[in-house]
């Protein structure tokens, strides 16, 4: 996935009432703004000026072109002068990609000594954008509104967040997710309506038997395995009982074979995310934990036990965070540490945690799994680095998809974990464990999460807005009483708008 293969279009609104000189000035100002924004170094996607629209037919043509252009991931609009909003209706009716309304003006300050009515007629964003905002609200069009001068860093940063969400949304609209086996027997929260997910969220879930992967595994050559083992040697610290010549070394070779096979299978299917299930391992020597860890670090979304919603969300969050520091991973709530103000929850999984979220050099180890009925699997063992992040999930509520996100503080464990044979993260849900966990449970959240250090609240708000799904945020300001009230109001909203 490359940001360079996407762009955002910039369209300026005006009208011909003010004469030819105004049209020339609007064009010049718009081009200068787009050039300046691109040169700011803050925007992850290229901004392309697509002209000034002065009539309904011009608006409709511009929006239809954007809707059909694969490169275009979204549109930024700006009303330089007063642009009558009725002329935007047909264009907006045909447009279904993300939209950002930039409420700015070309000049930063009022030219006190020189201002006259010609200046006033040309620079009418203050009320031109309000006219445009009205038609968007009347048409119930989701959009992001950014207010401030276009040269300001905070304005550019907010645009950059939205651009990353646009890239992730475009990526999701072309996402195929490979699901090996079903979700774990009798588990409710990892299941859901895959057809509705494709309609609402864009991605497609395909089923494959684990035997399909086993066939690819059997075609992997010894030379391919040896090459990958050399890479392991360079990147990881091998446990003493896993080095060449030991009994566990052969299990690492099996794990390398599985990684090659799984990566090849996903590429052949043009898939961006996948799930596994420890109940479905026919033809495999071990659960492919090491392969899942390393493929997550490459950008593949992953969900354990058939959790396709978390796999897709993890891919989407990875795309949003591409190139930003911190890392993204699949994680699971495991066990609590009740310690007053520092009460925390230990995050881990049987094997599958991405090494993107650690600053340590991971250890390559082999241990018994205890479930799945296969040989001892290889895995990378490490602890996540301290820092702030967001854990998110999407659940199927029957009449809608609900996204739940909790701000968390990852902390250092109070002591070493010498007998824990998996990667882990210890975090404090905000505002505290008791409130954060209670709110998550009241919202119906999963035990699986997609976690990212790089993303902020704004990313998640923008994504939920673009997707048109419910969003419940749990952060420093959350109270249980307020959270319950929000959920009740949301329930009424979705019942009335189903």
Buried (B, 14 or more C-beta within 10 A) or exposed (E): BEBEEBBBBBBBBBBEEBEEEBBEBBBEBBBEBBEEBBEBEBBBBBBBBBBBBBBBEBBBBBBBEBBEBEBBBBBBBBBBBBBBBEBBBBBBEBBEBBBBBBBBBBBEEEEEEEEEEEEEBBBBBEEBBBBBBEBBEEEEBEBBEBEBEBEEEEBBBBBBBBBBBBBBBBBBBEBBBBBBBBBBEEBEBBBBEBEBBBEBBBBBBEEBEBEBBBEBBEEBEEEBBEEBBEEBEEEBBBBEEBEEEBEBBBBBBBBBBBBBBBBBBBEEBEBBBBBBBBBBBEBBBBBBBBBBBBBBBEBBBBBBBBBBBBBBBBBBBBBBBBEBEBBBBBBBBBEEBEEEEBBBBBBBBBBBBBBBBBEBEBBBBBBEBEEBEBBBBBBBBBBBBBBEBBBBBBBBBEEBBBBBBBBBBBBEBEEEBEEBBBBBBBBBBBBBBEBBBBBBEBBBBBBBBBBBBBBBBBBBBBBBBBBEBBBBBBBEEBEEEEBBEBBEEBBEEBEEEE
